[in-house]
Amino acid sequence: MQGFRGSRPLSDGGVRLELSPTTTSPLAIDVEESAETRIQRLISENPVIIFSRSSCCMCHVMKRLLSSIGVHPTVIELDDDEIPALHSADGSTANDGAPAVFIGGTRVGGLESLVALHLSGHLVPKLVQAGALGVVGL
C-alpha cells in the first residue's frame, strides 16, 4: 500500500487502485507512512470505505448493497500482510479481518453487520450523517 501504481476498471463499475512502493507517480503517497497511518488517513478522508482482500465475494455484495442505495464506496484491497494493520489503525480489538466497512470514520464491521444495519433501517440515516448520501425525502 505504498504508492499508486495504476488502476483498472472493475465489472461492477468501480475502479481498483493498485498500490506499490513508488514515488514517481503524481498520486504517490508518502512512502514513509506506515500501513496503520495510511489506513487511519483513508478512513478519515472517505465517508464510506471498504477494506477488502482481492477477489472477495463478500466485498462485492457490500458494494452492490451500497450502490443500490446510491453510495459508491472507496474500496481498498489489502495484501494479506497488511490485514493486521487494519486492526491497529482503527483500534479494533475484534478479530475481524477484511472485508471491513467504515462509515463516517466508524467501523461498521463486515457484510453481516452491514446487512443488519440496513435491515434495521439504520444504514441510510448513518450514510446521510456521514455525508455519503443526500438527505432523503427533501
Backbone hydrogen bonds, N-H to C=O, Kabsch-Sander energy under -0.5 kcal/mol:
donor,donor_aa,acceptor,acceptor_aa,energy
5,R,18,E,-3.6
6,G,18,E,-1.1
8,R,16,R,-1.3
10,L,14,G,-2.7
13,G,10,L,-1.7
16,R,8,R,-2.5
17,L,15,V,-0.6
18,E,6,G,-2.8
19,L,17,L,-0.6
20,S,3,G,-3.3
22,T,20,S,-0.9
28,A,25,S,-1.6
33,E,30,D,-1.8
38,R,34,S,-2.7
39,I,35,A,-2.6
40,Q,36,E,-2.4
41,R,37,T,-2.4
42,L,38,R,-2.6
43,I,39,I,-2.4
44,S,40,Q,-2.1
45,E,41,R,-1.9
46,N,42,L,-1.1
49,I,102,F,-2.1
50,I,74,T,-3.0
51,F,100,A,-2.8
52,S,50,I,-0.5
52,S,76,I,-2.9
56,C,53,R,-1.1
57,C,55,S,-0.7
60,H,56,C,-1.6
61,V,57,C,-1.9
62,M,58,M,-2.2
63,K,59,C,-2.6
64,R,60,H,-2.3
65,L,61,V,-2.5
66,L,62,M,-2.5
67,S,63,K,-2.8
68,S,64,R,-1.9
69,I,65,L,-0.8
69,I,66,L,-0.7
70,G,66,L,-0.8
71,V,66,L,-2.7
74,T,48,V,-2.4
76,I,50,I,-2.9
77,E,75,V,-0.5
78,L,52,S,-3.7
78,L,76,I,-0.6
82,E,79,D,-2.0
83,I,79,D,-0.8
83,I,80,D,-0.8
85,A,82,E,-0.7
86,L,82,E,-0.8
86,L,83,I,-1.2
87,H,83,I,-0.9
88,S,84,P,-1.7
89,A,85,A,-2.6
90,D,86,L,-1.4
91,G,87,H,-0.6
92,S,87,H,-1.1
100,A,51,F,-2.0
101,V,109,G,-3.0
102,F,49,I,-2.7
103,I,106,T,-2.4
104,G,47,P,-3.0
106,T,103,I,-1.4
108,V,101,V,-2.9
109,G,101,V,-1.3
114,L,110,G,-2.1
115,V,111,L,-2.8
116,A,112,E,-2.2
117,L,113,S,-2.2
118,H,114,L,-2.1
119,L,115,V,-3.0
120,S,116,A,-1.8
121,G,118,H,-1.4
122,H,117,L,-1.9
123,L,117,L,-1.2
126,K,122,H,-1.5
127,L,123,L,-2.4
128,V,124,V,-2.5
129,Q,125,P,-2.6
130,A,126,K,-1.8
131,G,127,L,-0.5
131,G,128,V,-1.1
132,A,127,L,-2.3
133,L,127,L,-1.0
138,L,135,V,-0.9
